[in-house]
């Protein structure tokens, strides 16, 4: 996964996610998938990126919407 993300990031002209950002994005994807349908996971992450949200902030929003609060991060 690390090689794929690094290569893709290079192709689109950006840096790959940090370990902390990657963890937050994976947790956000899990929240979206478990709160809706699996297909919501990548689109939720895309929306967060499109909005320019920090992954940790996006995770907090997703957890709030899912009724999980910030304690489950």
KETORDO-483596 format. One line per field, with one value per residue: residue number from 1; residue in three letters; z, y, x of N, C-alpha, C, O in turn. Coordinates in Angstrom, 1 decimal, always signed. Each point is the difference from the previous one (the first is absolute). Last residue first. Layout:
N
n c(NUM / ...)
res c(ALA / ...)
n.w c(Z / ...)
n.v c(Y / ...)
n.u c(X / ...)
ca.w c(Z / ...)
ca.v c(Y / ...)
ca.u c(X / ...)
c.w c(Z / ...)
c.v c(Y / ...)
c.u c(X / ...)
o.w c(Z / ...)
o.v c(Y / ...)
o.u c(X / ...)
REM end
This chain:
73
n c(73 / 72 / 71 / 70 / 69 / 68 / 67 / 66 / 65 / 64 / 63 / 62 / 61 / 60 / 59 / 58 / 57 / 56 / 55 / 54 / 53 / 52 / 51 / 50 / 49 / 48 / 47 / 46 / 45 / 44 / 43 / 42 / 41 / 40 / 39 / 38 / 37 / 36 / 35 / 34 / 33 / 32 / 31 / 30 / 29 / 28 / 27 / 26 / 25 / 24 / 23 / 22 / 21 / 20 / 19 / 18 / 17 / 16 / 15 / 14 / 13 / 12 / 11 / 10 / 9 / 8 / 7 / 6 / 5 / 4 / 3 / 2 / 1)
res c(UNK / UNK / UNK / UNK / UNK / UNK / UNK / UNK / UNK / UNK / UNK / UNK / UNK / UNK / UNK / UNK / UNK / UNK / UNK / UNK / UNK / UNK / UNK / UNK / UNK / UNK / UNK / UNK / UNK / UNK / UNK / UNK / UNK / UNK / UNK / UNK / UNK / UNK / UNK / UNK / UNK / UNK / UNK / UNK / UNK / UNK / UNK / UNK / UNK / UNK / UNK / UNK / UNK / UNK / UNK / UNK / UNK / UNK / UNK / UNK / UNK / UNK / UNK / UNK / UNK / UNK / UNK / UNK / UNK / UNK / UNK / UNK / UNK)
n.w c(+18.6 / +2.7 / +3.2 / -2.4 / -1.4 / -0.9 / -4.2 / -5.8 / -1.9 / +2.2 / -2.1 / -4.4 / +0.6 / +1.1 / -3.9 / -3.0 / +1.7 / -0.9 / -5.0 / -2.5 / -4.4 / -3.7 / -4.1 / -3.3 / +2.8 / +2.4 / -3.0 / -1.1 / +3.4 / -0.1 / -3.5 / +0.8 / +2.9 / -1.4 / -1.8 / +3.5 / +2.7 / +4.2 / +3.6 / +0.0 / -3.7 / +1.5 / +3.5 / -1.5 / -2.2 / +3.1 / +1.9 / -2.9 / -0.1 / +3.9 / -0.2 / -3.0 / +1.7 / +2.9 / -2.3 / -4.2 / -5.0 / -4.7 / -4.2 / -4.9 / -4.5 / -3.2 / -0.8 / +5.0 / +3.6 / -0.3 / +2.1 / +5.5 / +2.1 / -0.3 / +3.7 / +5.1 / +0.8)
n.v c(+7.5 / +0.7 / +4.7 / +4.5 / -0.3 / -1.7 / +0.7 / +1.8 / +5.4 / +1.7 / -1.5 / +2.6 / +4.5 / -0.3 / -0.9 / +4.0 / +2.8 / -1.8 / +0.8 / +5.4 / +3.0 / +2.6 / -1.9 / -4.9 / -5.0 / -3.3 / -3.8 / -5.5 / -4.5 / -3.0 / -4.4 / -5.7 / -3.7 / -2.7 / -5.5 / -4.4 / +0.5 / +1.2 / +1.9 / -2.8 / +2.2 / +4.7 / +0.0 / -1.2 / +3.6 / +3.4 / -1.6 / +0.5 / +4.9 / +1.5 / -1.6 / +2.7 / +4.4 / -0.3 / -0.8 / +3.8 / +1.3 / +2.4 / +3.1 / +2.3 / +1.1 / -5.0 / -5.0 / -2.2 / -3.5 / -5.7 / -3.9 / -1.9 / -4.2 / -5.7 / -3.0 / -2.3 / -5.2)
n.u c(-11.8 / -5.5 / -2.3 / -3.5 / -6.5 / -4.4 / -4.5 / +0.4 / +1.9 / +5.2 / +5.0 / +2.7 / +3.6 / +5.6 / +4.2 / +2.9 / +4.7 / +5.4 / +3.1 / +1.1 / -1.0 / -2.2 / -4.2 / +0.3 / +0.9 / -4.0 / -3.1 / +1.4 / -1.2 / -4.8 / -1.1 / +1.3 / -3.6 / -5.1 / -1.8 / -2.2 / -5.4 / -2.5 / +2.6 / +5.3 / +4.2 / +3.1 / +4.5 / +5.4 / +3.9 / +3.6 / +5.2 / +5.0 / +3.2 / +4.1 / +5.5 / +4.2 / +3.1 / +4.9 / +5.3 / +1.9 / +0.3 / +1.0 / +0.4 / +0.8 / -1.5 / -1.4 / +3.3 / +2.3 / -2.7 / -0.4 / +3.7 / +0.1 / -3.3 / +1.1 / +3.2 / -1.7 / -2.6)
ca.w c(-1.0 / -0.6 / +0.9 / -0.2 / +0.7 / +0.7 / +1.4 / +0.2 / -0.8 / +0.5 / +1.2 / -0.3 / -0.6 / +1.1 / +0.9 / -0.7 / +0.1 / +1.4 / +0.3 / +0.6 / +1.4 / +0.6 / +0.9 / -0.9 / -0.7 / +0.9 / +0.4 / -1.1 / +0.0 / +1.2 / -0.4 / -0.8 / +0.5 / +0.5 / -1.0 / -0.3 / -0.8 / -1.2 / +0.2 / +1.0 / -0.4 / -1.1 / +0.6 / +0.7 / -1.0 / -0.7 / +1.0 / +0.1 / -1.2 / +0.1 / +1.1 / -0.5 / -0.9 / +0.8 / +0.7 / +1.2 / +1.4 / +0.5 / +0.9 / +1.4 / +0.4 / +0.1 / -1.3 / -1.0 / +0.5 / -0.5 / -1.4 / -0.4 / +0.4 / -0.8 / -1.4 / +0.1 / +0.0)
ca.v c(+0.1 / -1.2 / -0.9 / +0.0 / +0.9 / -0.6 / -0.1 / -1.4 / -0.3 / +0.7 / -0.7 / -1.3 / +0.3 / +0.5 / -1.1 / -0.8 / +0.8 / -0.2 / -1.3 / -0.8 / -0.3 / +0.5 / +1.1 / +1.0 / +0.5 / +0.6 / +1.3 / +0.9 / +0.4 / +0.8 / +1.3 / +0.8 / +0.2 / +1.4 / +0.9 / -0.1 / -1.2 / +0.0 / +0.9 / -0.7 / -1.3 / +0.2 / +0.6 / -1.0 / -0.9 / +0.7 / +0.1 / -1.3 / -0.3 / +0.7 / -0.6 / -1.3 / +0.3 / +0.5 / -1.1 / -0.4 / +0.3 / -1.1 / -0.9 / +0.3 / +1.2 / +1.1 / +0.2 / +0.6 / +1.4 / +0.7 / +0.2 / +0.9 / +1.3 / +0.5 / +0.2 / +1.2 / +1.2)
ca.u c(+1.1 / +0.3 / +0.7 / +1.4 / +0.8 / +1.1 / -0.4 / -0.4 / -1.2 / -1.1 / -0.4 / -0.6 / -1.3 / -0.8 / -0.4 / -1.0 / -1.2 / -0.4 / -0.7 / +1.0 / +0.0 / +1.2 / -0.3 / -0.5 / +1.1 / +0.8 / -0.7 / +0.1 / +1.4 / +0.1 / -0.5 / +0.9 / +1.3 / +0.1 / +0.3 / +1.5 / +0.3 / -0.7 / -1.2 / -0.9 / -0.5 / -0.9 / -1.2 / -0.7 / -0.6 / -1.2 / -1.1 / -0.5 / -0.8 / -1.2 / -0.8 / -0.5 / -1.0 / -1.1 / -0.6 / +0.8 / -0.4 / -0.8 / +0.7 / -0.2 / +0.7 / -0.9 / -0.7 / +1.0 / +0.2 / -1.2 / +0.0 / +1.1 / -0.4 / -1.0 / +0.6 / +0.9 / -0.8)
c.w c(+0.6 / -1.0 / -0.7 / +0.8 / -0.3 / +0.8 / +0.8 / +1.5 / +0.3 / -0.8 / +0.6 / +1.2 / -0.3 / -0.5 / +1.1 / +0.8 / -0.7 / +0.2 / +1.4 / +0.3 / +0.4 / +1.5 / +0.6 / +0.8 / -0.9 / -0.6 / +1.0 / +0.3 / -1.1 / +0.1 / +1.2 / -0.4 / -0.9 / +0.5 / +0.5 / -1.0 / -0.3 / -0.8 / -1.2 / +0.3 / +1.0 / -0.4 / -1.1 / +0.6 / +0.7 / -0.9 / -0.5 / +1.0 / +0.0 / -1.2 / +0.1 / +1.0 / -0.6 / -0.9 / +0.8 / +0.6 / +1.0 / +1.4 / +0.4 / +0.8 / +1.5 / +0.6 / +0.1 / -1.3 / -0.9 / +0.4 / -0.5 / -1.5 / -0.4 / +0.3 / -0.9 / -1.4 / +0.0)
c.v c(-0.7 / +0.0 / -1.3 / -1.1 / -0.1 / +1.0 / -0.6 / -0.2 / -1.4 / -0.4 / +0.7 / -0.7 / -1.3 / +0.3 / +0.4 / -1.2 / -0.8 / +0.8 / -0.2 / -1.3 / -0.8 / -0.3 / +0.6 / +1.3 / +1.2 / +0.7 / +0.8 / +1.3 / +1.0 / +0.6 / +1.0 / +1.3 / +0.8 / +0.3 / +1.5 / +1.1 / +0.2 / -1.3 / +0.1 / +0.9 / -0.7 / -1.3 / +0.2 / +0.6 / -1.1 / -1.0 / +0.6 / -0.2 / -1.4 / -0.3 / +0.6 / -0.7 / -1.3 / +0.3 / +0.4 / -1.2 / -0.5 / +0.4 / -1.1 / -1.0 / +0.3 / +1.2 / +1.2 / +0.4 / +0.7 / +1.5 / +0.8 / +0.3 / +1.0 / +1.5 / +0.6 / +0.4 / +1.3)
c.u c(+1.2 / +1.1 / +0.5 / +0.8 / +1.5 / +0.8 / +1.1 / -0.4 / -0.5 / -1.3 / -1.2 / -0.5 / -0.8 / -1.4 / -0.9 / -0.5 / -1.1 / -1.3 / -0.5 / -0.6 / +1.3 / +0.1 / +1.2 / -0.2 / -0.4 / +1.2 / +0.9 / -0.6 / +0.2 / +1.4 / +0.0 / -0.5 / +1.0 / +1.4 / +0.2 / +0.4 / +1.5 / +0.2 / -0.9 / -1.2 / -0.9 / -0.6 / -1.0 / -1.3 / -0.8 / -0.7 / -1.2 / -1.2 / -0.6 / -0.9 / -1.4 / -0.9 / -0.6 / -1.2 / -1.2 / -0.6 / +1.0 / -0.4 / -1.0 / +0.8 / -0.2 / +0.6 / -0.9 / -0.7 / +0.9 / +0.2 / -1.1 / +0.0 / +1.1 / -0.4 / -1.1 / +0.6 / +0.9)
o.w c(-0.7 / -0.7 / +0.6 / -0.2 / -0.8 / +0.9 / +1.1 / +0.4 / -0.1 / +0.6 / +0.6 / +0.0 / +0.3 / +0.7 / +0.3 / +0.0 / +0.5 / +0.7 / +0.2 / +0.5 / -0.7 / +0.6 / +0.7 / -0.5 / -0.1 / +0.3 / -0.1 / -0.3 / +0.1 / +0.2 / -0.2 / -0.1 / +0.5 / +0.1 / -0.7 / +0.1 / +0.0 / +0.5 / +0.1 / +0.5 / -0.4 / -0.3 / +0.2 / +0.0 / -0.4 / -0.1 / +0.2 / -0.2 / -0.4 / +0.1 / +0.1 / -0.4 / -0.1 / +0.3 / +0.0 / -0.3 / -0.1 / +0.7 / +0.1 / -0.5 / +0.3 / +0.2 / -1.0 / -0.5 / -0.4 / -0.7 / -0.9 / -0.4 / -0.5 / -0.9 / -0.8 / -0.3 / -0.7)
o.v c(+0.0 / -0.9 / -0.6 / -0.2 / -0.8 / -0.4 / -0.5 / -1.2 / -0.3 / -0.2 / -0.6 / -0.6 / -0.1 / -0.3 / -0.6 / -0.3 / +0.0 / -0.5 / -0.6 / -0.1 / -0.8 / +0.7 / +1.1 / +1.1 / +1.0 / +1.1 / +1.2 / +1.1 / +1.0 / +1.2 / +1.2 / +1.0 / +1.0 / +1.2 / +0.8 / +0.6 / +1.0 / -1.1 / +0.4 / -0.6 / -0.6 / -0.1 / -0.4 / -0.7 / -0.4 / +0.0 / -0.4 / -0.7 / -0.2 / -0.2 / -0.7 / -0.5 / -0.1 / -0.4 / -0.8 / -0.3 / -0.9 / +0.8 / +0.2 / -1.0 / +1.2 / +1.0 / +0.7 / +1.1 / +1.2 / +0.9 / +0.8 / +1.1 / +1.1 / +0.8 / +0.9 / +1.2 / +0.9)
o.u c(+1.0 / +0.3 / +0.8 / +1.2 / +0.4 / +0.7 / -0.3 / -0.4 / -1.2 / -1.0 / -0.8 / -1.1 / -1.2 / -1.0 / -1.0 / -1.2 / -1.2 / -0.9 / -1.0 / -1.2 / +0.4 / +0.8 / +0.0 / +0.2 / +0.7 / +0.3 / +0.1 / +0.6 / +0.7 / +0.2 / +0.2 / +0.7 / +0.5 / +0.4 / +0.6 / +1.1 / +0.6 / -0.4 / -1.1 / -1.0 / -1.0 / -1.2 / -1.2 / -1.0 / -1.1 / -1.2 / -1.2 / -0.9 / -1.2 / -1.2 / -1.0 / -1.0 / -1.2 / -1.2 / -1.0 / -1.1 / +0.7 / +0.6 / -1.2 / +0.5 / -0.1 / -0.7 / -0.2 / +0.2 / -0.2 / -0.4 / +0.1 / +0.2 / -0.3 / -0.1 / +0.3 / +0.0 / -0.3)
REM end
